[in-house]
Amino acid sequence: MLSGLIFPTSGRARVGGYDPTERRNEYRRLFALVLGQKNQLWWDLPALESFHLLRHIYGLPKAQFQATLDELVELLQVADKLNTMVRELSLGERMKMELIAALLHRPRVLFLDEPTIGLDVVSQRAVRRFLADYNRRHKVTILLTSHYMADIKELCERVIVIHKGRKIHDGAIDTLNAAEGRQRIIRFRPAAAGWPRDWRPSVGTLEPDDDGALRIHAPSEAVVPVFQEILAAGPVEDLTIQEVPLEDIIAEIFTRA
Protein backbone atom coordinates (compact mmCIF):
# COMPACT_ATOMS: atom_id res chain seq x y z
CA MET A 1 0.00 0.00 0.00
CA LEU A 2 2.82 2.42 0.81
CA SER A 3 4.33 1.82 -2.63
CA GLY A 4 0.97 2.37 -4.33
CA LEU A 5 0.62 -1.19 -5.61
CA ILE A 6 -2.44 -1.97 -3.46
CA PHE A 7 -5.33 0.40 -2.78
CA PRO A 8 -6.36 0.46 0.91
CA THR A 9 -9.89 -0.67 1.79
CA SER A 10 -10.06 2.13 4.36
CA GLY A 11 -7.91 4.81 5.93
CA ARG A 12 -5.13 6.86 4.39
CA ALA A 13 -1.34 6.80 4.21
CA ARG A 14 1.18 9.47 3.30
CA VAL A 15 4.88 9.04 2.53
CA GLY A 16 7.13 12.06 2.13
CA GLY A 17 4.05 14.27 1.79
CA TYR A 18 2.54 12.14 -1.02
CA ASP A 19 -0.54 9.91 -1.16
CA PRO A 20 0.78 6.60 -2.61
CA THR A 21 -2.60 5.75 -4.18
CA GLU A 22 -2.26 8.70 -6.57
CA ARG A 23 0.84 7.03 -8.11
CA ARG A 24 2.34 10.36 -9.13
CA ASN A 25 5.67 10.23 -10.94
CA GLU A 26 7.16 12.59 -8.34
CA TYR A 27 6.35 10.04 -5.66
CA ARG A 28 7.63 7.08 -7.66
CA ARG A 29 10.99 8.83 -7.92
CA LEU A 30 10.99 9.28 -4.15
CA PHE A 31 11.01 5.62 -3.11
CA ALA A 32 12.31 2.19 -4.13
CA LEU A 33 10.87 -1.25 -3.44
CA VAL A 34 12.83 -4.51 -3.14
CA LEU A 35 10.95 -7.80 -2.82
CA GLY A 36 12.90 -10.81 -1.61
CA GLN A 37 10.79 -13.22 -3.69
CA LYS A 38 10.40 -11.21 -6.92
CA ASN A 39 12.87 -9.86 -9.47
CA GLN A 40 12.92 -6.46 -11.12
CA LEU A 41 16.00 -7.24 -13.24
CA TRP A 42 15.69 -8.78 -16.69
CA TRP A 43 16.45 -12.49 -16.33
CA ASP A 44 18.32 -13.01 -19.62
CA LEU A 45 20.36 -9.80 -19.56
CA PRO A 46 23.53 -8.96 -17.65
CA ALA A 47 22.74 -6.83 -14.61
CA LEU A 48 24.75 -3.93 -16.04
CA GLU A 49 22.43 -3.65 -19.05
CA SER A 50 19.41 -3.51 -16.73
CA PHE A 51 21.12 -0.72 -14.80
CA HIS A 52 21.63 1.31 -17.98
CA LEU A 53 17.98 0.80 -18.91
CA LEU A 54 16.94 2.07 -15.47
CA ARG A 55 19.15 5.13 -16.01
CA HIS A 56 17.08 6.05 -19.06
CA ILE A 57 13.76 5.23 -17.33
CA TYR A 58 14.60 7.63 -14.48
CA GLY A 59 16.33 10.15 -16.73
CA LEU A 60 19.50 10.13 -14.63
CA PRO A 61 22.47 12.25 -15.70
CA LYS A 62 25.26 9.97 -16.88
CA ALA A 63 27.83 11.31 -14.40
CA GLN A 64 25.45 10.93 -11.45
CA PHE A 65 24.46 7.42 -12.57
CA GLN A 66 28.08 6.30 -12.91
CA ALA A 67 29.09 7.75 -9.53
CA THR A 68 26.17 6.03 -7.78
CA LEU A 69 26.78 2.74 -9.59
CA ASP A 70 30.49 2.75 -8.74
CA GLU A 71 29.75 3.39 -5.06
CA LEU A 72 27.14 0.62 -4.83
CA VAL A 73 29.28 -1.90 -6.74
CA GLU A 74 32.19 -1.19 -4.42
CA LEU A 75 30.09 -1.48 -1.28
CA LEU A 76 28.56 -4.78 -2.41
CA GLN A 77 31.77 -6.11 -4.03
CA VAL A 78 30.12 -7.33 -7.25
CA ALA A 79 32.32 -5.70 -9.92
CA ASP A 80 33.20 -9.10 -11.40
CA LYS A 81 29.52 -10.05 -11.77
CA LEU A 82 28.15 -7.02 -13.63
CA ASN A 83 28.34 -8.69 -17.05
CA THR A 84 26.93 -12.04 -15.89
CA MET A 85 23.42 -13.01 -16.96
CA VAL A 86 21.07 -12.48 -14.02
CA ARG A 87 19.79 -16.07 -14.29
CA GLU A 88 23.36 -17.32 -13.77
CA LEU A 89 23.89 -15.41 -10.52
CA SER A 90 23.54 -17.02 -7.12
CA LEU A 91 20.61 -15.93 -4.97
CA GLY A 92 22.88 -13.75 -2.85
CA GLU A 93 24.48 -12.10 -5.89
CA ARG A 94 21.05 -11.52 -7.41
CA MET A 95 19.82 -9.77 -4.27
CA LYS A 96 22.86 -7.49 -4.31
CA MET A 97 22.06 -6.55 -7.91
CA GLU A 98 18.42 -5.92 -6.96
CA LEU A 99 19.58 -3.51 -4.26
CA ILE A 100 21.79 -1.67 -6.72
CA ALA A 101 18.89 -1.36 -9.18
CA ALA A 102 16.65 0.01 -6.42
CA LEU A 103 19.16 2.62 -5.28
CA LEU A 104 20.44 3.94 -8.62
CA HIS A 105 18.04 6.91 -8.57
CA ARG A 106 18.99 7.73 -4.95
CA PRO A 107 15.57 7.30 -3.33
CA ARG A 108 14.74 8.95 -0.02
CA VAL A 109 12.66 5.97 1.13
CA LEU A 110 13.52 2.28 0.67
CA PHE A 111 10.91 -0.44 1.22
CA LEU A 112 12.39 -3.90 1.83
CA ASP A 113 10.19 -7.00 1.91
CA GLU A 114 12.22 -9.87 3.42
CA PRO A 115 15.41 -9.05 1.48
CA THR A 116 17.41 -11.92 3.05
CA ILE A 117 14.84 -14.70 2.52
CA GLY A 118 16.48 -17.86 1.20
CA LEU A 119 20.01 -16.45 1.40
CA ASP A 120 22.88 -18.34 3.00
CA VAL A 121 24.39 -17.03 6.22
CA VAL A 122 27.30 -15.25 4.49
CA SER A 123 24.99 -13.48 2.01
CA GLN A 124 22.57 -12.48 4.78
CA ARG A 125 25.42 -10.88 6.70
CA ALA A 126 26.70 -9.07 3.60
CA VAL A 127 23.24 -7.62 2.82
CA ARG A 128 22.74 -6.48 6.42
CA ARG A 129 26.15 -4.81 6.55
CA PHE A 130 25.48 -3.03 3.27
CA LEU A 131 22.08 -1.73 4.38
CA ALA A 132 23.44 -0.47 7.70
CA ASP A 133 26.38 1.23 5.99
CA TYR A 134 24.25 2.76 3.23
CA ASN A 135 21.78 4.08 5.81
CA ARG A 136 24.60 5.76 7.74
CA ARG A 137 26.06 7.32 4.58
CA HIS A 138 22.89 8.64 2.97
CA LYS A 139 20.33 8.87 5.81
CA VAL A 140 17.73 7.11 3.64
CA THR A 141 14.59 5.99 5.47
CA ILE A 142 14.37 2.19 5.38
CA LEU A 143 11.18 0.28 6.14
CA LEU A 144 11.94 -3.43 6.54
CA THR A 145 9.40 -6.24 6.82
CA SER A 146 10.88 -9.55 7.88
CA HIS A 147 10.25 -12.73 9.84
CA TYR A 148 14.00 -13.12 10.40
CA MET A 149 14.69 -11.85 13.90
CA ALA A 150 18.39 -11.43 13.04
CA ASP A 151 17.45 -8.85 10.38
CA ILE A 152 15.35 -6.92 12.87
CA LYS A 153 17.86 -7.07 15.70
CA GLU A 154 20.83 -5.94 13.60
CA LEU A 155 19.13 -3.30 11.43
CA CYS A 156 16.13 -1.77 13.15
CA GLU A 157 16.02 1.01 15.72
CA ARG A 158 12.22 1.04 15.79
CA VAL A 159 9.93 -1.99 15.65
CA ILE A 160 6.25 -2.15 14.73
CA VAL A 161 4.42 -5.42 15.40
CA ILE A 162 1.17 -5.99 13.49
CA HIS A 163 -1.29 -8.72 14.44
CA LYS A 164 -4.34 -9.40 12.26
CA GLY A 165 -4.21 -5.91 10.79
CA ARG A 166 -3.85 -4.17 14.16
CA LYS A 167 -0.72 -2.49 15.51
CA ILE A 168 0.09 -4.05 18.86
CA HIS A 169 3.55 -2.57 19.45
CA ASP A 170 5.43 0.48 18.21
CA GLY A 171 8.67 1.62 19.78
CA ALA A 172 12.44 1.31 20.06
CA ILE A 173 13.72 -2.22 19.78
CA ASP A 174 15.35 -2.09 23.22
CA THR A 175 11.95 -1.32 24.79
CA LEU A 176 10.22 -4.18 23.00
CA ASN A 177 8.20 -5.65 25.84
CA ALA A 178 10.35 -4.14 28.59
CA ALA A 179 9.12 -6.59 31.24
CA GLU A 180 10.14 -9.63 29.20
CA GLY A 181 13.32 -7.91 28.07
CA ARG A 182 14.48 -7.59 31.69
CA GLN A 183 14.37 -11.37 32.02
CA ARG A 184 17.46 -13.56 31.67
CA ILE A 185 17.89 -17.26 31.00
CA ILE A 186 20.32 -19.10 33.26
CA ARG A 187 21.28 -22.40 31.68
CA PHE A 188 23.34 -25.00 33.51
CA ARG A 189 24.19 -28.70 33.36
CA PRO A 190 24.33 -30.52 36.71
CA ALA A 191 27.12 -33.02 37.28
CA ALA A 192 25.99 -36.64 37.01
CA ALA A 193 26.15 -37.26 40.75
CA GLY A 194 25.34 -35.15 43.76
CA TRP A 195 22.60 -32.93 42.33
CA PRO A 196 19.39 -32.82 44.42
CA ARG A 197 16.43 -33.89 42.26
CA ASP A 198 13.92 -31.74 44.15
CA TRP A 199 15.98 -28.52 43.94
CA ARG A 200 14.18 -25.35 42.91
CA PRO A 201 15.45 -21.73 42.73
CA SER A 202 13.99 -19.16 45.12
CA VAL A 203 13.26 -16.86 42.13
CA GLY A 204 12.25 -17.77 38.60
CA THR A 205 10.95 -20.87 36.86
CA LEU A 206 12.96 -24.06 36.31
CA GLU A 207 12.57 -26.05 33.08
CA PRO A 208 14.47 -29.03 31.65
CA ASP A 209 16.27 -28.73 28.31
CA ASP A 210 16.31 -31.50 25.71
CA ASP A 211 20.02 -32.23 26.19
CA GLY A 212 19.81 -32.82 29.93
CA ALA A 213 20.60 -29.28 30.99
CA LEU A 214 18.31 -27.11 33.13
CA ARG A 215 17.01 -23.64 32.31
CA ILE A 216 15.81 -20.90 34.67
CA HIS A 217 13.92 -17.77 33.60
CA ALA A 218 14.65 -15.11 36.19
CA PRO A 219 14.63 -11.29 36.47
CA SER A 220 17.95 -9.62 35.72
CA GLU A 221 18.34 -8.41 39.30
CA ALA A 222 18.01 -11.99 40.59
CA VAL A 223 20.74 -13.50 38.38
CA VAL A 224 23.57 -13.29 40.95
CA PRO A 225 21.53 -14.76 43.88
CA VAL A 226 20.27 -17.60 41.67
CA PHE A 227 23.84 -18.26 40.49
CA GLN A 228 24.92 -18.59 44.12
CA GLU A 229 22.00 -20.94 44.86
CA ILE A 230 22.96 -23.18 41.93
CA LEU A 231 26.60 -23.42 42.99
CA ALA A 232 25.61 -24.09 46.58
CA ALA A 233 23.17 -26.85 45.61
CA GLY A 234 25.72 -29.15 43.96
CA PRO A 235 28.40 -29.58 41.29
CA VAL A 236 27.70 -28.30 37.77
CA GLU A 237 29.55 -28.92 34.51
CA ASP A 238 28.53 -25.73 32.69
CA LEU A 239 26.70 -22.50 33.53
CA THR A 240 25.76 -19.58 31.23
CA ILE A 241 23.54 -16.49 31.14
CA GLN A 242 21.53 -15.67 28.02
CA GLU A 243 19.17 -12.90 26.98
CA VAL A 244 15.60 -13.89 26.16
CA PRO A 245 15.55 -14.48 22.35
CA LEU A 246 13.74 -11.83 20.35
CA GLU A 247 11.58 -14.60 18.85
CA ASP A 248 10.27 -15.45 22.32
CA ILE A 249 9.52 -11.79 23.09
CA ILE A 250 7.59 -11.38 19.81
CA ALA A 251 5.72 -14.66 20.43
CA GLU A 252 4.72 -13.46 23.91
CA ILE A 253 3.39 -10.19 22.46
CA PHE A 254 1.30 -12.15 19.94
CA THR A 255 0.03 -14.47 22.69
CA ARG A 256 -1.13 -11.53 24.81
CA ALA A 257 -2.75 -9.91 21.76
C-alpha positions as CSV (number, residue, x, y, z in Angstrom):
1,M,0.0,0.0,0.0
2,L,2.8,2.4,0.8
3,S,4.3,1.8,-2.6
4,G,1.0,2.4,-4.3
5,L,0.6,-1.2,-5.6
6,I,-2.4,-2.0,-3.5
7,F,-5.3,0.4,-2.8
8,P,-6.4,0.5,0.9
9,T,-9.9,-0.7,1.8
10,S,-10.1,2.1,4.4
11,G,-7.9,4.8,5.9
12,R,-5.1,6.9,4.4
13,A,-1.3,6.8,4.2
14,R,1.2,9.5,3.3
15,V,4.9,9.0,2.5
16,G,7.1,12.1,2.1
17,G,4.1,14.3,1.8
18,Y,2.5,12.1,-1.0
19,D,-0.5,9.9,-1.2
20,P,0.8,6.6,-2.6
21,T,-2.6,5.7,-4.2
22,E,-2.3,8.7,-6.6
23,R,0.8,7.0,-8.1
24,R,2.3,10.4,-9.1
25,N,5.7,10.2,-10.9
26,E,7.2,12.6,-8.3
27,Y,6.4,10.0,-5.7
28,R,7.6,7.1,-7.7
29,R,11.0,8.8,-7.9
30,L,11.0,9.3,-4.1
31,F,11.0,5.6,-3.1
32,A,12.3,2.2,-4.1
33,L,10.9,-1.3,-3.4
34,V,12.8,-4.5,-3.1
35,L,10.9,-7.8,-2.8
36,G,12.9,-10.8,-1.6
37,Q,10.8,-13.2,-3.7
38,K,10.4,-11.2,-6.9
39,N,12.9,-9.9,-9.5
40,Q,12.9,-6.5,-11.1
41,L,16.0,-7.2,-13.2
42,W,15.7,-8.8,-16.7
43,W,16.4,-12.5,-16.3
44,D,18.3,-13.0,-19.6
45,L,20.4,-9.8,-19.6
46,P,23.5,-9.0,-17.6
47,A,22.7,-6.8,-14.6
48,L,24.7,-3.9,-16.0
49,E,22.4,-3.6,-19.0
50,S,19.4,-3.5,-16.7
51,F,21.1,-0.7,-14.8
52,H,21.6,1.3,-18.0
53,L,18.0,0.8,-18.9
54,L,16.9,2.1,-15.5
55,R,19.1,5.1,-16.0
56,H,17.1,6.0,-19.1
57,I,13.8,5.2,-17.3
58,Y,14.6,7.6,-14.5
59,G,16.3,10.1,-16.7
60,L,19.5,10.1,-14.6
61,P,22.5,12.3,-15.7
62,K,25.3,10.0,-16.9
63,A,27.8,11.3,-14.4
64,Q,25.5,10.9,-11.4
65,F,24.5,7.4,-12.6
66,Q,28.1,6.3,-12.9
67,A,29.1,7.8,-9.5
68,T,26.2,6.0,-7.8
69,L,26.8,2.7,-9.6
70,D,30.5,2.8,-8.7
71,E,29.8,3.4,-5.1
72,L,27.1,0.6,-4.8
73,V,29.3,-1.9,-6.7
74,E,32.2,-1.2,-4.4
75,L,30.1,-1.5,-1.3
76,L,28.6,-4.8,-2.4
77,Q,31.8,-6.1,-4.0
78,V,30.1,-7.3,-7.3
79,A,32.3,-5.7,-9.9
80,D,33.2,-9.1,-11.4
81,K,29.5,-10.1,-11.8
82,L,28.1,-7.0,-13.6
83,N,28.3,-8.7,-17.1
84,T,26.9,-12.0,-15.9
85,M,23.4,-13.0,-17.0
86,V,21.1,-12.5,-14.0
87,R,19.8,-16.1,-14.3
88,E,23.4,-17.3,-13.8
89,L,23.9,-15.4,-10.5
90,S,23.5,-17.0,-7.1
91,L,20.6,-15.9,-5.0
92,G,22.9,-13.8,-2.8
93,E,24.5,-12.1,-5.9
94,R,21.1,-11.5,-7.4
95,M,19.8,-9.8,-4.3
96,K,22.9,-7.5,-4.3
97,M,22.1,-6.6,-7.9
98,E,18.4,-5.9,-7.0
99,L,19.6,-3.5,-4.3
100,I,21.8,-1.7,-6.7
101,A,18.9,-1.4,-9.2
102,A,16.6,0.0,-6.4
103,L,19.2,2.6,-5.3
104,L,20.4,3.9,-8.6
105,H,18.0,6.9,-8.6
106,R,19.0,7.7,-4.9
107,P,15.6,7.3,-3.3
108,R,14.7,9.0,0.0
109,V,12.7,6.0,1.1
110,L,13.5,2.3,0.7
111,F,10.9,-0.4,1.2
112,L,12.4,-3.9,1.8
113,D,10.2,-7.0,1.9
114,E,12.2,-9.9,3.4
115,P,15.4,-9.0,1.5
116,T,17.4,-11.9,3.0
117,I,14.8,-14.7,2.5
118,G,16.5,-17.9,1.2
119,L,20.0,-16.5,1.4
120,D,22.9,-18.3,3.0
121,V,24.4,-17.0,6.2
122,V,27.3,-15.2,4.5
123,S,25.0,-13.5,2.0
124,Q,22.6,-12.5,4.8
125,R,25.4,-10.9,6.7
126,A,26.7,-9.1,3.6
127,V,23.2,-7.6,2.8
128,R,22.7,-6.5,6.4
129,R,26.2,-4.8,6.5
130,F,25.5,-3.0,3.3
131,L,22.1,-1.7,4.4
132,A,23.4,-0.5,7.7
133,D,26.4,1.2,6.0
134,Y,24.3,2.8,3.2
135,N,21.8,4.1,5.8
136,R,24.6,5.8,7.7
137,R,26.1,7.3,4.6
138,H,22.9,8.6,3.0
139,K,20.3,8.9,5.8
140,V,17.7,7.1,3.6
141,T,14.6,6.0,5.5
142,I,14.4,2.2,5.4
143,L,11.2,0.3,6.1
144,L,11.9,-3.4,6.5
145,T,9.4,-6.2,6.8
146,S,10.9,-9.6,7.9
147,H,10.3,-12.7,9.8
148,Y,14.0,-13.1,10.4
149,M,14.7,-11.9,13.9
150,A,18.4,-11.4,13.0
151,D,17.5,-8.8,10.4
152,I,15.4,-6.9,12.9
153,K,17.9,-7.1,15.7
154,E,20.8,-5.9,13.6
155,L,19.1,-3.3,11.4
156,C,16.1,-1.8,13.1
157,E,16.0,1.0,15.7
158,R,12.2,1.0,15.8
159,V,9.9,-2.0,15.7
160,I,6.2,-2.1,14.7
161,V,4.4,-5.4,15.4
162,I,1.2,-6.0,13.5
163,H,-1.3,-8.7,14.4
164,K,-4.3,-9.4,12.3
165,G,-4.2,-5.9,10.8
166,R,-3.9,-4.2,14.2
167,K,-0.7,-2.5,15.5
168,I,0.1,-4.1,18.9
169,H,3.6,-2.6,19.4
170,D,5.4,0.5,18.2
171,G,8.7,1.6,19.8
172,A,12.4,1.3,20.1
173,I,13.7,-2.2,19.8
174,D,15.3,-2.1,23.2
175,T,12.0,-1.3,24.8
176,L,10.2,-4.2,23.0
177,N,8.2,-5.7,25.8
178,A,10.4,-4.1,28.6
179,A,9.1,-6.6,31.2
180,E,10.1,-9.6,29.2
181,G,13.3,-7.9,28.1
182,R,14.5,-7.6,31.7
183,Q,14.4,-11.4,32.0
184,R,17.5,-13.6,31.7
185,I,17.9,-17.3,31.0
186,I,20.3,-19.1,33.3
187,R,21.3,-22.4,31.7
188,F,23.3,-25.0,33.5
189,R,24.2,-28.7,33.4
190,P,24.3,-30.5,36.7
191,A,27.1,-33.0,37.3
192,A,26.0,-36.6,37.0
193,A,26.2,-37.3,40.7
194,G,25.3,-35.2,43.8
195,W,22.6,-32.9,42.3
196,P,19.4,-32.8,44.4
197,R,16.4,-33.9,42.3
198,D,13.9,-31.7,44.1
199,W,16.0,-28.5,43.9
200,R,14.2,-25.4,42.9
201,P,15.5,-21.7,42.7
202,S,14.0,-19.2,45.1
203,V,13.3,-16.9,42.1
204,G,12.3,-17.8,38.6
205,T,10.9,-20.9,36.9
206,L,13.0,-24.1,36.3
207,E,12.6,-26.1,33.1
208,P,14.5,-29.0,31.7
209,D,16.3,-28.7,28.3
210,D,16.3,-31.5,25.7
211,D,20.0,-32.2,26.2
212,G,19.8,-32.8,29.9
213,A,20.6,-29.3,31.0
214,L,18.3,-27.1,33.1
215,R,17.0,-23.6,32.3
216,I,15.8,-20.9,34.7
217,H,13.9,-17.8,33.6
218,A,14.7,-15.1,36.2
219,P,14.6,-11.3,36.5
220,S,18.0,-9.6,35.7
221,E,18.3,-8.4,39.3
222,A,18.0,-12.0,40.6
223,V,20.7,-13.5,38.4
224,V,23.6,-13.3,41.0
225,P,21.5,-14.8,43.9
226,V,20.3,-17.6,41.7
227,F,23.8,-18.3,40.5
228,Q,24.9,-18.6,44.1
229,E,22.0,-20.9,44.9
230,I,23.0,-23.2,41.9
231,L,26.6,-23.4,43.0
232,A,25.6,-24.1,46.6
233,A,23.2,-26.9,45.6
234,G,25.7,-29.2,44.0
235,P,28.4,-29.6,41.3
236,V,27.7,-28.3,37.8
237,E,29.5,-28.9,34.5
238,D,28.5,-25.7,32.7
239,L,26.7,-22.5,33.5
240,T,25.8,-19.6,31.2
241,I,23.5,-16.5,31.1
242,Q,21.5,-15.7,28.0
243,E,19.2,-12.9,27.0
244,V,15.6,-13.9,26.2
245,P,15.6,-14.5,22.4
246,L,13.7,-11.8,20.4
247,E,11.6,-14.6,18.9
248,D,10.3,-15.5,22.3
249,I,9.5,-11.8,23.1
250,I,7.6,-11.4,19.8
251,A,5.7,-14.7,20.4
252,E,4.7,-13.5,23.9
253,I,3.4,-10.2,22.5
254,F,1.3,-12.2,19.9
255,T,0.0,-14.5,22.7
256,R,-1.1,-11.5,24.8
257,A,-2.7,-9.9,21.8
